[in-house]
Amino acid sequence: MQIKEMFITPNKYSRPQKQIGQIKNIVIHWIGNAGTTAENNAKYFDGLKVGKKNSTGDYIYASSHYIIGNDGVVVRCLPESEVAYHASKANSYSIGMEICHPDWSGKPTEKAYDSLVNLLVELCRRYKLEPTQAIIRHYDVTGKVCPKYYVEDVGAFKRLKEEVKGKMGEDKELEKAVKVLQEKGIISSPEVWIKGNYTKDNVRSLVIKVSSYVDKI
């Protein structure tokens, strides 16, 4: 999962630099503008700094912490320590995540979906959240049909949360296995294996060390 930083310029409309509270939820949204990129929408949020108005003449306040592009690239618009304007009363205790979509069904591409799952796993682990309870839709806060695909297909939303939960379980098993290998002196950099940042040389070295260890048993 590639994360690209495009931080919004501090301003009262999309980056007020207010300290966020304890994270209780992750709120997912659809971008609501089919075919646009994560970068396009990050620029839109930044452009609100000049004070833009909607059709009723009210100033627009909007932003999110992350935007996931159709290509799977994740754009970070705000530090997680700051409030984003994305879900009304939930802003003070939630991370906002916008998902791009190629058409008006709102269904994310395969690459966007993979990044969505991976980012949700990372955030749930970081804030010690139970995914089936903590991951919610904008709809669950305000009743707005957002994200459209996951509002209209409740089963797909349930499967998304269950997949995140499943991957978090897999990560726990991996951490246990890595800890055992570290205690046996087979690996010295557990974070490399847990984060998946290993190379072919790492794998080659691991196989040789495991083989040597087994021979001694």
LORO-374013 format. One record per atom (N, C-alpha, C): residue number from 1; residue in one letter; atom name; x, y, z. Coordinates in Angstrom, 3 decimals, decimal comma. Atoms other than C-alpha are relative to their C-alpha. Layout:
REM residues N
   nr  rest  atom         x         y         z
  NUM     A    CA         X         Y         Z
...
This chain:
REM residues 217
   nr  rest  atom         x         y         z
    1     M     N     0,849    -1,192     0,000
    1     M    CA     0,000     0,000     0,000
    1     M     C     0,882     1,239     0,000
    2     Q     N    -0,790    -1,236     0,112
    2     Q    CA     1,531     3,266    -1,149
    2     Q     C    -0,778     1,167     0,596
    3     I     N     0,630    -1,182    -0,592
    3     I    CA     0,761     6,342     0,938
    3     I     C     0,764     1,246    -0,440
    4     K     N    -0,572    -1,245     0,523
    4     K    CA     1,351     9,769    -0,577
    4     K     C    -0,533     1,164     0,819
    5     E     N     0,441    -1,142    -0,817
    5     E    CA     1,253    12,912     1,534
    5     E     C    -0,289     1,221    -0,859
    6     M     N     0,402    -1,263     0,625
    6     M    CA    -0,648    15,914     0,192
    6     M     C    -0,774     0,783     1,057
    7     F     N     0,653    -0,661    -1,125
    7     F    CA    -1,355    17,848     3,373
    7     F     C    -0,697     1,291    -0,419
    8     I     N     0,781    -1,209     0,243
    8     I    CA    -4,040    20,502     3,209
    8     I     C     0,652     1,174     0,734
    9     T     N    -0,508    -1,212    -0,640
    9     T    CA    -2,877    24,038     3,946
    9     T     C    -0,890     0,350     1,194
   10     P     N     0,838    -0,366    -1,153
   10     P    CA    -4,039    25,061     7,449
   10     P     C    -0,961     1,142    -0,342
   11     N     N     1,029    -1,013     0,253
   11     N    CA    -7,307    27,001     7,130
   11     N     C    -1,268    -0,427     0,742
   12     K     N     1,171     0,297    -0,821
   12     K    CA   -10,676    27,197     8,879
   12     K     C    -1,060    -0,847    -0,707
   13     Y     N     1,020     0,718     0,739
   13     Y    CA   -12,651    25,474     6,115
   13     Y     C     0,296    -1,492    -0,198
   14     S     N    -0,311     1,414     0,239
   14     S    CA   -10,775    22,190     5,632
   14     S     C     1,146    -0,558     0,849
   15     R     N    -1,012     0,475    -0,941
   15     R    CA    -7,877    22,036     8,090
   15     R     C     0,125     0,993     1,158
   16     P     N     0,014    -0,961    -1,103
   16     P    CA    -8,677    23,904    11,312
   16     P     C     1,096    -0,224     1,037
   17     Q     N    -1,077     0,372    -0,933
   17     Q    CA    -5,787    22,191    13,155
   17     Q     C    -0,506    -0,153     1,443
   18     K     N     0,546     0,319    -1,317
   18     K    CA    -8,056    21,196    16,030
   18     K     C     0,492    -1,382     0,425
   19     Q     N    -0,459     1,281    -0,520
   19     Q    CA    -6,770    18,394    18,233
   19     Q     C    -1,165    -0,995     0,035
   20     I     N     1,048     1,017    -0,006
   20     I    CA    -8,752    15,196    17,715
   20     I     C    -0,030    -0,691     1,359
   21     G     N     0,114     0,722    -1,267
   21     G    CA   -10,051    13,226    20,701
   21     G     C     0,403    -1,458    -0,142
   22     Q     N    -0,284     1,426     0,070
   22     Q    CA    -9,741     9,516    21,435
   22     Q     C    -0,721    -0,603    -1,202
   23     I     N     0,588     0,581     1,203
   23     I    CA   -10,320     7,601    18,203
   23     I     C    -0,888    -1,177     0,359
   24     K     N     0,973     1,062    -0,273
   24     K    CA   -13,463     5,477    18,456
   24     K     C    -0,509    -0,659    -1,278
   25     N     N     0,543     0,524     1,254
   25     N    CA   -14,464     5,044    14,821
   25     N     C     0,864     0,371    -1,201
   26     I     N    -0,525    -0,348     1,314
   26     I    CA   -13,250     4,987    11,259
   26     I     C    -1,208     0,121    -0,910
   27     V     N     1,174    -0,256     0,826
   27     V    CA   -15,823     6,522     8,939
   27     V     C     0,395    -0,030    -1,476
   28     I     N    -0,326     0,062     1,424
   28     I    CA   -15,760     5,561     5,280
   28     I     C    -1,062     0,734    -0,825
   29     H     N     0,830    -0,816     0,892
   29     H    CA   -17,181     7,715     2,477
   29     H     C     0,290    -0,380    -1,449
   30     W     N    -0,362     0,027     1,422
   30     W    CA   -17,433     7,658    -1,282
   30     W     C     0,275     1,428    -0,418
   31     I     N    -0,404    -1,347     0,391
   31     I    CA   -15,920    10,605    -3,089
   31     I     C    -1,155     0,739    -0,683
   32     G     N     1,176    -0,624     0,604
   32     G    CA   -19,202    11,203    -4,954
   32     G     C     0,277     0,734    -1,293
   33     N     N    -0,375    -0,642     1,262
   33     N    CA   -17,435    12,247    -8,164
   33     N     C     0,729    -1,040    -0,842
   34     A     N    -0,527     1,163     0,708
   34     A    CA   -16,952     9,241   -10,437
   34     A     C     1,142     0,345    -0,953
   35     G     N    -1,110    -0,128     0,937
   35     G    CA   -13,676     8,869   -12,303
   35     G     C     1,097     0,953     0,419
   36     T     N    -1,043    -0,933    -0,433
   36     T    CA   -11,722    11,472   -10,353
   36     T     C     1,060    -0,738     0,826
   37     T     N    -1,108     0,622    -0,718
   37     T    CA    -8,385    10,726    -8,701
   37     T     C     0,069     0,481     1,440
   38     A     N    -0,214    -0,414    -1,385
   38     A    CA    -7,336    10,887    -5,085
   38     A     C     0,692     1,358     0,039
   39     E     N    -0,726    -1,267     0,052
   39     E    CA    -4,981    13,713    -6,011
   39     E     C    -0,924     1,159    -0,360
   40     N     N     0,988    -1,025     0,368
   40     N    CA    -7,821    15,656    -7,689
   40     N     C    -0,781     0,463     1,224
   41     N     N     0,849    -0,308    -1,144
   41     N    CA    -9,887    15,471    -4,536
   41     N     C     0,767     0,596     1,173
   42     A     N    -0,839    -0,632    -1,017
   42     A    CA    -7,013    16,320    -2,213
   42     A     C     0,188     1,483    -0,334
   43     K     N    -0,147    -1,391     0,440
   43     K    CA    -6,522    19,487    -4,272
   43     K     C    -1,304     0,772     0,232
   44     Y     N     1,299    -0,648    -0,258
   44     Y    CA   -10,250    20,210    -3,953
   44     Y     C    -0,098     0,408     1,464
   45     F     N     0,042    -0,321    -1,429
   45     F    CA   -10,040    20,017    -0,158
   45     F     C     0,909     1,186     0,320
   46     D     N    -0,941    -1,099    -0,257
   46     D    CA    -7,019    22,294    -0,178
   46     D     C    -0,545     1,319    -0,553
   47     G     N     0,535    -1,196     0,634
   47     G    CA    -8,782    24,727    -2,498
   47     G     C    -1,111     0,679     0,785
   48     L     N     1,067    -0,590    -0,824
   48     L    CA   -11,529    25,287     0,077
   48     L     C     0,528     1,102     0,910
   49     K     N    -0,611    -0,988    -0,885
   49     K    CA    -9,075    27,471     1,989
   49     K     C    -0,374     1,440    -0,373
   50     V     N     0,336    -1,365     0,426
   50     V    CA   -10,183    30,486    -0,069
   50     V     C    -1,418     0,387     0,421
   51     G     N     1,368    -0,285    -0,412
   51     G    CA   -13,742    30,173     1,239
   51     G     C    -0,977    -0,140    -1,148
   52     K     N     0,945     0,258     1,091
   52     K    CA   -15,996    28,517    -1,347
   52     K     C    -1,399    -0,249     0,557
   53     K     N     1,381     0,165    -0,438
   53     K    CA   -19,787    28,473    -1,135
   53     K     C    -0,731    -1,041    -0,833
   54     N     N     0,819     0,961     0,729
   54     N    CA   -22,313    25,829    -2,070
   54     N     C    -1,176     0,702    -0,673
   55     S     N     1,115    -0,583     0,767
   55     S    CA   -25,513    26,315    -4,076
   55     S     C    -0,976     0,813     0,848
   56     T     N     0,897    -0,754    -0,879
   56     T    CA   -27,366    27,669    -1,048
   56     T     C     0,681     1,229     0,605
   57     G     N    -0,713    -1,176    -0,474
   57     G    CA   -24,702    30,273    -0,365
   57     G     C     0,755    -0,183     1,304
   58     D     N    -0,735     0,275    -1,235
   58     D    CA   -23,184    28,589     2,672
   58     D     C     1,442    -0,407    -0,302
   59     Y     N    -1,395     0,385     0,186
   59     Y    CA   -19,439    28,152     3,070
   59     Y     C     0,155    -1,517     0,150
   60     I     N    -0,231     1,445    -0,021
   60     I    CA   -18,177    24,615     2,449
   60     I     C     1,122    -0,328     0,972
   61     Y     N    -0,993     0,525    -0,946
   61     Y    CA   -16,366    22,873     5,286
   61     Y     C     0,128    -1,495    -0,291
   62     A     N    -0,136     1,415     0,357
   62     A    CA   -14,964    19,526     4,151
   62     A     C     1,465    -0,425    -0,085
   63     S     N    -1,335     0,599     0,121
   63     S    CA   -11,920    17,278     4,374
   63     S     C    -0,060    -1,427     0,507
   64     S     N    -0,113     1,346    -0,565
   64     S    CA   -10,796    13,777     5,281
   64     S     C     1,473    -0,261     0,272
   65     H     N    -1,392     0,343    -0,292
   65     H    CA    -7,676    12,186     6,653
   65     H     C     0,660    -0,711    -1,183
   66     Y     N    -0,533     0,801     1,103
   66     Y    CA    -7,256     9,791     3,732
   66     Y     C    -0,958    -0,016    -1,177
   67     I     N     0,768     0,228     1,226
   67     I    CA    -8,397     9,434     0,129
   67     I     C     0,663    -1,167    -0,717
   68     I     N    -0,533     1,169     0,701
   68     I    CA    -8,000     6,092    -1,637
   68     I     C    -0,356     0,105    -1,474
   69     G     N     0,210    -0,154     1,430
   69     G    CA    -7,546     6,339    -5,404
   69     G     C    -0,380    -1,290    -0,696
   70     N     N     0,351     1,182     0,788
   70     N    CA    -8,796     3,986    -8,099
   70     N     C     1,216    -0,869    -0,291
   71     D     N    -1,245     0,733     0,241
   71     D    CA    -5,153     2,995    -8,619
   71     D     C     0,554    -0,645     1,261
   72     G     N    -0,445     0,591    -1,257
   72     G    CA    -4,857     1,933    -4,972
   72     G     C     0,924     0,880     0,814
   73     V     N    -0,875    -0,917    -0,741
   73     V    CA    -2,615     4,841    -3,993
   73     V     C    -0,836     0,742     1,044
   74     V     N     0,689    -0,683    -1,097
   74     V    CA    -3,608     6,359    -0,652
   74     V     C     0,622     1,381     0,192
   75     V     N    -0,476    -1,363    -0,242
   75     V    CA    -3,335    10,126    -0,241
   75     V     C    -0,375     0,395     1,426
   76     R     N     0,242    -0,483    -1,366
   76     R    CA    -2,955    11,429     3,308
   76     R     C    -0,137     1,516    -0,050
   77     C     N     0,274    -1,436     0,078
   77     C    CA    -4,518    14,883     3,611
   77     C     C     0,216     0,725     1,322
   78     L     N    -0,120    -0,588    -1,335
   78     L    CA    -4,297    15,461     7,369
   78     L     C     0,705    -0,980     0,933
   79     P     N    -0,506     0,893    -1,044
   79     P    CA    -2,357    14,089    10,322
   79     P     C    -1,175    -0,592     0,767
   80     E     N     1,078     0,637    -0,751
   80     E    CA    -4,472    11,644    12,318
   80     E     C    -0,263     0,699     1,329
   81     S     N     0,156    -0,719    -1,271
   81     S    CA    -3,975    13,884    15,349
   81     S     C    -0,912     1,217    -0,120
   82     E     N     0,837    -1,173     0,228
   82     E    CA    -6,121    16,607    13,766
   82     E     C    -1,406    -0,386    -0,438
   83     V     N     1,390     0,192     0,417
   83     V    CA    -9,887    16,875    13,236
   83     V     C    -0,148     0,278    -1,493
   84     A     N     0,388    -0,244     1,389
   84     A    CA   -11,154    16,515     9,666
   84     A     C    -1,504     0,258    -0,023
   85     Y     N     1,429    -0,290     0,127
   85     Y    CA   -14,545    17,846     8,554
   85     Y     C    -0,631    -0,999    -0,972
   86     H     N     0,516     1,039     0,891
   86     H    CA   -16,193    14,686     7,216
   86     H     C    -1,281    -0,660     0,490
   87     A     N     1,145     0,765    -0,495
   87     A    CA   -18,899    13,304     9,513
   87     A     C    -0,696     0,680     1,173
   88     S     N     0,810    -0,738    -0,984
   88     S    CA   -20,623    16,022    11,542
   88     S     C     0,452    -0,250     1,441
   89     K     N    -0,285     0,177    -1,430
   89     K    CA   -20,778    15,074    15,235
   89     K     C     1,101    -1,016     0,281
   90     A     N    -1,043     1,014    -0,202
   90     A    CA   -18,307    12,206    14,723
   90     A     C     1,401     0,520    -0,302
   91     N     N    -1,310    -0,535     0,378
   91     N    CA   -15,483    14,497    13,586
   91     N     C     1,023    -0,046     1,132
   92     S     N    -0,920    -0,135    -1,130
   92     S    CA   -14,004    14,811    17,053
   92     S     C     0,593    -1,325     0,476
   93     Y     N    -0,514     1,289    -0,483
   93     Y    CA   -13,453    11,077    17,538
   93     Y     C     0,158    -1,043    -1,112
   94     S     N    -0,092     0,979     1,088
   94     S    CA   -13,137     9,503    14,092
   94     S     C     1,007     0,403    -1,075
   95     I     N    -0,856    -0,178     1,166
   95     I    CA   -10,746     9,057    11,185
   95     I     C    -0,887    -0,071    -1,231
   96     G     N     0,794    -0,032     1,219
   96     G    CA   -12,288     9,989     7,837
   96     G     C     0,763    -0,552    -1,187
   97     M     N    -0,641     0,661     1,127
   97     M    CA   -11,560     7,942     4,735
   97     M     C    -0,909     0,060    -1,226
   98     E     N     0,773    -0,118     1,236
   98     E    CA   -12,802     8,794     1,231
   98     E     C     0,495    -1,044    -1,007
   99     I     N    -0,358     1,012     0,991
   99     I    CA   -12,893     6,122    -1,503
   99     I     C    -0,411     0,486    -1,383
  100     C     N     0,316    -0,351     1,386
  100     C    CA   -12,669     7,011    -5,192
  100     C     C    -0,693    -1,189    -0,661
  101     H     N     0,746     1,047     0,686
  101     H    CA   -14,795     5,013    -7,657
  101     H     C    -0,063     0,344    -1,485
  102     P     N    -0,054    -0,268     1,445
  102     P    CA   -14,696     4,620   -11,453
  102     P     C    -1,343     0,365    -0,621
  103     D     N     1,320    -0,307     0,550
  103     D    CA   -18,473     4,904   -11,983
  103     D     C    -0,960     0,348     1,137
  104     W     N     0,952    -0,502    -0,996
  104     W    CA   -21,640     6,024   -10,218
  104     W     C    -0,649    -1,083     0,866
  105     S     N     0,442     1,042    -0,939
  105     S    CA   -22,341     2,656    -8,629
  105     S     C     0,695     0,189     1,348
  106     G     N    -0,770    -0,231    -1,215
  106     G    CA   -19,716     3,712    -6,122
  106     G     C     0,875    -1,170     0,401
  107     K     N    -0,802     1,178    -0,342
  107     K    CA   -18,094     0,280    -6,125
  107     K     C     1,478     0,284    -0,265
  108     P     N    -1,422    -0,279     0,196
  108     P    CA   -14,333     0,610    -5,587
  108     P     C     0,660    -1,009    -0,934
  109     T     N    -0,783     0,922     0,819
  109     T    CA   -11,819    -0,909    -7,974
  109     T     C     0,661    -1,035     0,904
  110     E     N    -0,679     1,034    -0,783
  110     E    CA    -9,961    -4,034    -6,895
  110     E     C     1,201     0,579     0,741
  111     K     N    -1,177    -0,607    -0,641
  111     K    CA    -6,823    -1,986    -6,191
  111     K     C    -0,411     0,914     1,147
  112     A     N     0,475    -0,889    -1,072
  112     A    CA    -8,776     0,585    -4,183
  112     A     C    -0,503    -0,815     1,180
  113     Y     N     0,531     0,855    -1,071
  113     Y    CA   -10,503    -2,181    -2,231
  113     Y     C     1,133    -0,604     0,830
  114     D     N    -1,133     0,587    -0,716
  114     D    CA    -7,194    -3,854    -1,359
  114     D     C     0,649     1,020     0,930
  115     S     N    -0,590    -1,052    -0,834
  115     S    CA    -5,787    -0,556    -0,088
  115     S     C    -0,934     0,374     1,144
  116     L     N     0,990    -0,290    -1,037
  116     L    CA    -9,015     0,107     1,814
  116     L     C     0,121    -1,004     1,141
  117     V     N    -0,119     1,043    -1,020
  117     V    CA    -8,733    -3,216     3,642
  117     V     C     1,290     0,154     0,784
  118     N     N    -1,303    -0,105    -0,665
  118     N    CA    -5,038    -2,771     4,385
  118     N     C     0,080     1,215     0,919
  119     L     N    -0,027    -1,212    -0,823
  119     L    CA    -5,497     0,772     5,674
  119     L     C    -0,905    -0,164     1,226
  120     L     N     0,894     0,240    -1,131
  120     L    CA    -8,436    -0,264     7,845
  120     L     C     0,655    -0,925     1,036
  121     V     N    -0,718     0,896    -0,914
  121     V    CA    -6,371    -3,106     9,324
  121     V     C     1,039     0,783     0,791
  122     E     N    -1,050    -0,790    -0,646
  122     E    CA    -3,521    -0,710    10,065
  122     E     C    -0,571     0,942     1,057
  123     L     N     0,598    -0,962    -0,931
  123     L    CA    -5,780     1,871    11,716
  123     L     C    -0,653    -0,705     1,194
  124     C     N     0,636     0,737    -1,107
  124     C    CA    -7,753    -0,676    13,754
  124     C     C     1,050    -0,539     0,966
  125     R     N    -1,079     0,485    -0,867
  125     R    CA    -4,523    -2,130    15,061
  125     R     C     0,603     1,153     0,802
  126     R     N    -0,643    -1,141    -0,650
  126     R    CA    -3,064     1,285    15,839
  126     R     C    -0,835     0,519     1,162
  127     Y     N     0,874    -0,576    -1,028
  127     Y    CA    -6,085     2,439    17,835
  127     Y     C    -0,742    -1,062     0,813
  128     K     N     0,589     1,116    -0,762
  128     K    CA    -7,017    -1,007    19,207
  128     K     C    -1,532    -0,010    -0,124
  129     L     N     1,435    -0,026     0,289
  129     L    CA   -10,433    -0,968    17,545
  129     L     C    -0,484    -1,369    -0,477
  130     E     N     0,620     1,226     0,489
  130     E    CA   -12,753    -3,911    16,952
  130     E     C    -0,690     0,358    -1,314
  131     P     N     0,451    -0,480     1,316
  131     P    CA   -13,430    -3,601    13,189
  131     P     C    -1,487    -0,109    -0,286
  132     T     N     1,419     0,143     0,324
  132     T    CA   -16,986    -4,922    13,041
  132     T     C    -0,866     1,029     0,724
  133     Q     N     0,718    -1,030    -0,741
  133     Q    CA   -18,022    -2,248    15,564
  133     Q     C     0,496     1,410    -0,334
  134     A     N    -0,613    -1,330     0,156
  134     A    CA   -15,608     0,622    14,874
  134     A     C    -0,071     0,558    -1,412
  135     I     N     0,072    -0,476     1,391
  135     I    CA   -15,778     0,772    11,065
  135     I     C    -1,458     0,296    -0,335
  136     I     N     1,373    -0,409     0,302
  136     I    CA   -18,889     2,731    10,123
  136     I     C    -0,042     0,804    -1,287
  137     R     N     0,206    -0,801     1,201
  137     R    CA   -20,343     4,539     7,135
  137     R     C    -0,449     1,414     0,388
  138     H     N     0,526    -1,353    -0,196
  138     H    CA   -21,081     8,235     6,841
  138     H     C    -1,511    -0,081     0,259
  139     Y     N     1,436     0,245    -0,147
  139     Y    CA   -24,668     7,001     6,535
  139     Y     C    -0,395    -0,303     1,447
  140     D     N     0,310     0,390    -1,378
  140     D    CA   -24,519     5,588    10,069
  140     D     C     0,028     1,184     0,959
  141     V     N    -0,092    -1,199    -0,847
  141     V    CA   -23,765     9,054    11,458
  141     V     C    -1,101     1,000    -0,336
  142     T     N     0,908    -1,082     0,409
  142     T    CA   -25,974    11,378     9,418
  142     T     C    -1,207    -0,446    -0,818
  143     G     N     1,083     0,457     0,856
  143     G    CA   -28,264     9,221     7,259
  143     G     C     0,212     0,316    -1,465
  144     K     N    -0,316    -0,312     1,400
  144     K    CA   -26,621    10,497     4,075
  144     K     C     0,373    -1,276    -0,743
  145     V     N    -0,320     1,194     0,783
  145     V    CA   -26,340     7,900     1,300
  145     V     C     1,473     0,071    -0,420
  146     C     N    -1,448    -0,090     0,184
  146     C    CA   -22,563     7,691     1,610
  146     C     C     0,667    -0,986     0,963
  147     P     N    -0,368     0,253     1,399
  147     P    CA   -20,676     5,594     0,687
  147     P     C    -1,105    -0,796    -0,713
  148     K     N     1,174     0,529     0,697
  148     K    CA   -23,365     4,739    -1,878
  148     K     C     0,033    -1,521    -0,141
  149     Y     N    -0,080     1,441     0,244
  149     Y    CA   -22,139     1,234    -2,710
  149     Y     C    -0,241    -0,793     1,283
  150     Y     N     0,119     0,745    -1,255
  150     Y    CA   -21,896     0,157     0,931
  150     Y     C    -1,288     0,311     0,766
  151     V     N     1,336    -0,249    -0,566
  151     V    CA   -25,221     1,755     1,856
  151     V     C    -1,010    -0,901    -0,704
  152     E     N     0,947     0,782     0,783
  152     E    CA   -27,050    -0,028    -0,954
  152     E     C     0,247    -1,500     0,098
  153     D     N    -0,330     1,419    -0,127
  153     D    CA   -25,224    -3,339    -0,504
  153     D     C     0,530    -0,251     1,414
  154     V     N    -0,360     0,200    -1,406
  154     V    CA   -25,247    -4,015     3,228
  154     V     C     0,878    -1,235     0,166
  155     G     N    -0,804     1,219    -0,064
  155     G    CA   -23,820    -7,486     2,635
  155     G     C     1,458     0,259    -0,329
  156     A     N    -1,378    -0,331     0,382
  156     A    CA   -20,746    -6,042     0,936
  156     A     C     0,701     0,737     1,135
  157     F     N    -0,595    -0,732    -1,124
  157     F    CA   -20,189    -3,715     3,882
  157     F     C     0,347    -0,955     1,137
  158     K     N    -0,267     0,998    -1,042
  158     K    CA   -20,452    -6,618     6,317
  158     K     C     1,221    -0,835    -0,359
  159     R     N    -1,156     0,800     0,441
  159     R    CA   -17,963    -8,642     4,243
  159     R     C     1,287     0,788     0,127
  160     L     N    -1,184    -0,848    -0,138
  160     L    CA   -15,549    -5,708     4,222
  160     L     C     0,498    -0,031     1,442
  161     K     N    -0,394    -0,023    -1,414
  161     K    CA   -15,554    -5,518     8,024
  161     K     C     0,516    -1,361     0,457
  162     E     N    -0,436     1,341    -0,380
  162     E    CA   -15,229    -9,279     8,383
  162     E     C     1,377    -0,311    -0,587
  163     E     N    -1,321     0,222     0,597
  163     E    CA   -12,272    -9,318     6,001
  163     E     C     1,084     0,725     0,796
  164     V     N    -0,954    -0,748    -0,830
  164     V    CA   -10,536    -6,633     8,058
  164     V     C     0,258    -0,762     1,300
  165     K     N    -0,138     0,767    -1,241
  165     K    CA   -11,208    -8,649    11,213
  165     K     C     0,839    -1,251    -0,215
  166     G     N    -0,762     1,201     0,312
  166     G    CA    -9,847   -11,786     9,560
  166     G     C     1,475     0,271    -0,181
  167     K     N    -1,407    -0,345     0,220
  167     K    CA    -6,650   -10,087     8,458
  167     K     C     0,679     0,409     1,297
  168     M     N    -0,579    -0,359    -1,298
  168     M    CA    -6,126    -8,689    11,933
  168     M     C     0,331    -1,260     0,800
  169     G     N    -0,274     1,274    -0,653
  169     G    CA    -6,372   -12,253    13,249
  169     G     C     1,233    -0,667    -0,568
  170     E     N    -1,184     0,563     0,645
  170     E    CA    -3,809   -13,406    10,716
  170     E     C     1,257     0,709     0,484
  171     D     N    -1,148    -0,780    -0,462
  171     D    CA    -1,496   -10,604    11,827
  171     D     C     0,429    -0,432     1,394
  172     K     N    -0,331     0,429    -1,364
  172     K    CA    -1,709   -11,785    15,439
  172     K     C     0,749    -1,326    -0,021
  173     E     N    -0,691     1,284     0,127
  173     E    CA    -0,698   -15,314    14,413
  173     E     C     1,413     0,207    -0,526
  174     L     N    -1,318    -0,303     0,551
  174     L    CA     2,173   -13,875    12,403
  174     L     C     0,912     0,565     1,081
  175     E     N    -0,800    -0,593    -1,071
  175     E    CA     3,360   -11,812    15,364
  175     E     C     0,490    -1,065     0,983
  176     K     N    -0,397     1,078    -0,900
  176     K    CA     3,368   -14,914    17,559
  176     K     C     1,121    -0,830    -0,606
  177     A     N    -1,013     0,806     0,681
  177     A    CA     5,363   -16,872    14,984
  177     A     C     1,339     0,734    -0,071
  178     V     N    -1,217    -0,802     0,092
  178     V    CA     7,861   -14,046    14,512
  178     V     C     0,689     0,082     1,365
  179     K     N    -0,560    -0,065    -1,352
  179     K    CA     8,308   -13,765    18,290
  179     K     C     0,752    -1,275     0,343
  180     V     N    -0,665     1,283    -0,246
  180     V    CA     9,163   -17,481    18,490
  180     V     C     1,342    -0,058    -0,724
  181     L     N    -1,238     0,023     0,785
  181     L    CA    11,745   -17,148    15,713
  181     L     C     1,048     0,943     0,581
  182     Q     N    -0,928    -0,946    -0,623
  182     Q    CA    13,262   -14,130    17,443
  182     Q     C     0,604    -0,597     1,276
  183     E     N    -0,475     0,603    -1,251
  183     E    CA    13,489   -15,964    20,775
  183     E     C     0,991    -1,121    -0,254
  184     K     N    -0,920     1,087     0,347
  184     K    CA    15,246   -18,857    19,029
  184     K     C     1,274     0,515    -0,668
  185     G     N    -1,187    -0,584     0,612
  185     G    CA    17,774   -16,436    17,551
  185     G     C     0,066    -0,166    -1,501
  186     I     N     0,021     0,229     1,446
  186     I    CA    16,678   -17,193    13,988
  186     I     C    -0,136     1,308    -0,768
  187     I     N     0,109    -1,328     0,621
  187     I    CA    15,694   -13,594    13,157
  187     I     C     0,345     1,062     1,033
  188     S     N    -0,393    -1,080    -0,912
  188     S    CA    16,899   -10,308    14,610
  188     S     C    -0,788     1,279    -0,231
  189     S     N     0,776    -1,204     0,324
  189     S    CA    14,558    -7,773    12,975
  189     S     C    -1,465    -0,385    -0,207
  190     P     N     1,392     0,461     0,119
  190     P    CA    10,970    -8,859    13,734
  190     P     C    -0,909     0,950    -0,773
  191     E     N     0,877    -0,959     0,675
  191     E    CA     9,442    -5,638    12,386
  191     E     C     0,018    -0,167    -1,514
  192     V     N    -0,112     0,223     1,444
  192     V    CA    10,691    -6,519     8,883
  192     V     C    -1,023    -1,037    -0,449
  193     W     N     0,899     1,096     0,360
  193     W    CA     8,614    -9,710     8,858
  193     W     C    -1,458     0,353     0,296
  194     I     N     1,365    -0,367    -0,356
  194     I    CA     5,549    -8,278    10,592
  194     I     C    -0,586     0,991    -1,003
  195     K     N     0,476    -1,017     0,939
  195     K    CA     5,304    -5,320     8,206
  195     K     C     0,066    -0,448    -1,455
  196     G     N    -0,084     0,507     1,369
  196     G    CA     6,061    -7,454     5,140
  196     G     C     1,033     0,700    -0,852
  197     N     N    -1,023    -0,751     0,746
  197     N    CA     9,116    -5,406     4,186
  197     N     C     1,235    -0,828    -0,314
  198     Y     N    -1,152     0,863     0,223
  198     Y    CA    11,351    -8,416     3,649
  198     Y     C     0,343    -0,119    -1,485
  199     T     N    -0,500     0,167     1,368
  199     T    CA    13,447    -9,041     0,548
  199     T     C     0,295    -1,474    -0,277
  200     K     N    -0,382     1,375     0,350
  200     K    CA    14,509   -12,202    -1,294
  200     K     C     1,187    -0,447     0,841
  201     D     N    -1,164     0,332    -0,831
  201     D    CA    17,776   -12,057     0,640
  201     D     C    -0,426    -0,340     1,425
  202     N     N     0,517     0,305    -1,333
  202     N    CA    15,822   -11,971     3,915
  202     N     C    -0,574    -1,414     0,048
  203     V     N     0,623     1,323     0,061
  203     V    CA    13,861   -15,059     2,854
  203     V     C     1,065    -1,080    -0,108
  204     R     N    -1,088     0,971     0,175
  204     R    CA    17,020   -16,867     1,736
  204     R     C     0,712    -0,243     1,325
  205     S     N    -0,679     0,103    -1,286
  205     S    CA    18,711   -16,110     5,058
  205     S     C    -0,854    -0,750     1,013
  206     L     N     0,911     0,663    -0,934
  206     L    CA    15,627   -17,249     6,996
  206     L     C    -0,030    -1,503    -0,239
  207     V     N     0,056     1,423     0,339
  207     V    CA    15,426   -20,572     5,156
  207     V     C     1,260    -0,715     0,464
  208     I     N    -1,277     0,601    -0,407
  208     I    CA    19,112   -21,274     5,799
  208     I     C     0,065    -0,148     1,520
  209     K     N    -0,054     0,036    -1,464
  209     K    CA    18,818   -20,418     9,505
  209     K     C    -0,970    -1,023     0,576
  210     V     N     0,984     0,965    -0,461
  210     V    CA    15,640   -22,479     9,966
  210     V     C     0,510    -1,428    -0,233
  211     S     N    -0,547     1,313     0,339
  211     S    CA    17,273   -25,442     8,214
  211     S     C     1,104    -0,399     0,968
  212     S     N    -1,091     0,265    -0,943
  212     S    CA    20,330   -25,135    10,447
  212     S     C    -0,545    -0,311     1,389
  213     Y     N     0,599     0,210    -1,323
  213     Y    CA    18,138   -24,937    13,537
  213     Y     C    -0,652    -1,374     0,089
  214     V     N     0,668     1,286     0,026
  214     V    CA    16,102   -27,990    12,543
  214     V     C     1,017    -1,146     0,100
  215     D     N    -1,048     1,031    -0,025
  215     D    CA    19,310   -30,008    11,990
  215     D     C     0,536    -0,242     1,412
  216     K     N    -0,533     0,114    -1,364
  216     K    CA    20,301   -29,315    15,591
  216     K     C    -0,984    -0,653     0,973
  217     I     N     1,017     0,564    -0,888
  217     I    CA    17,047   -30,602    17,039
  217     I     C     0,167    -1,526     0,142
